[in-house]
């Protein structure tokens, strides 16, 4: 099993909790201090995307996170259960709903989020399947893990 | 940490929005509401001071972009004050440094605004 597994209900407030846990486990897994900010932000982006997707398609389903810090890399997998749109070759839309505010909360945020993940993670794989979308990210963990 | 959002308008008609805390998917609606409220009150020249922002994600970027679109519809402007490298990095990664005017200080933004008039 993963070093730490976490599932949380698809609410924006819990994304912050996920960020805190990921940062703590990354630090313990030997990720360098100057990379921790990038880990925190990239994982937060992946969780925000999953939460938005669940809120639109399956609000009762939890978002899952797996953190692996055993080898010389720290790997995070964020999984949602919103089926990917393989036919369209893309991810399920998580764009914010239309409202009368003139600009929606998500205004391009989903695309920006993926851009941020791609820019911050050392290695990224996005797998979109009929079961859901998995975003796998990893970073080097150079220092030996704390005991 | 929660998000604190306060604003004041300077003598030259620039509305400064001080933002303090974390801007993420949970707190971004508060900033969005503030921007909408200001635009509805006829404040179309906005300067968002991000010096006390501890965390910013793409939801926050989306709100800023949305605010920019809205003020531009009124020939207005939305610029930023930010010198924090970890926040600036997010703007660079997403290419938004080309979209937003980013200043070192409120005084710097006011100075450039005077020069542009």
Boltz contact constraints between the chains, C-beta under 6 A:
constraints:
  - contact:
      token1: [A, 12]
      token2: [B, 25]
      max_distance: 6.0
  - contact:
      token1: [A, 12]
      token2: [B, 26]
      max_distance: 6.0
  - contact:
      token1: [A, 13]
      token2: [B, 26]
      max_distance: 6.0
  - contact:
      token1: [A, 15]
      token2: [B, 25]
      max_distance: 6.0
  - contact:
      token1: [A, 37]
      token2: [B, 86]
      max_distance: 6.0
  - contact:
      token1: [A, 44]
      token2: [B, 57]
      max_distance: 6.0
  - contact:
      token1: [A, 45]
      token2: [B, 57]
      max_distance: 6.0
  - contact:
      token1: [A, 45]
      token2: [B, 58]
      max_distance: 6.0
  - contact:
      token1: [A, 48]
      token2: [B, 25]
      max_distance: 6.0
  - contact:
      token1: [A, 48]
      token2: [B, 59]
      max_distance: 6.0
  - contact:
      token1: [A, 101]
      token2: [B, 36]
      max_distance: 6.0
  - contact:
      token1: [A, 102]
      token2: [B, 70]
      max_distance: 6.0
  - contact:
      token1: [A, 103]
      token2: [B, 66]
      max_distance: 6.0
  - contact:
      token1: [A, 103]
      token2: [B, 69]
      max_distance: 6.0
  - contact:
      token1: [A, 103]
      token2: [B, 70]
      max_distance: 6.0
  - contact:
      token1: [A, 105]
      token2: [B, 32]
      max_distance: 6.0
  - contact:
      token1: [A, 106]
      token2: [B, 62]
      max_distance: 6.0
  - contact:
      token1: [A, 107]
      token2: [B, 62]
      max_distance: 6.0
  - contact:
      token1: [A, 107]
      token2: [B, 65]
      max_distance: 6.0
  - contact:
      token1: [A, 107]
      token2: [B, 66]
      max_distance: 6.0
  - contact:
      token1: [A, 108]
      token2: [B, 62]
      max_distance: 6.0
  - contact:
      token1: [A, 109]
      token2: [B, 58]
      max_distance: 6.0
  - contact:
      token1: [A, 109]
      token2: [B, 59]
      max_distance: 6.0
  - contact:
      token1: [A, 109]
      token2: [B, 62]
      max_distance: 6.0
  - contact:
      token1: [A, 112]
      token2: [B, 58]
      max_distance: 6.0
  - contact:
      token1: [A, 112]
      token2: [B, 61]
      max_distance: 6.0
  - contact:
      token1: [A, 112]
      token2: [B, 94]
      max_distance: 6.0
  - contact:
      token1: [A, 113]
      token2: [B, 58]
      max_distance: 6.0
  - contact:
      token1: [A, 115]
      token2: [B, 94]
      max_distance: 6.0
  - contact:
      token1: [A, 116]
      token2: [B, 58]
      max_distance: 6.0
  - contact:
      token1: [A, 116]
      token2: [B, 93]
      max_distance: 6.0
  - contact:
      token1: [A, 119]
      token2: [B, 93]
      max_distance: 6.0
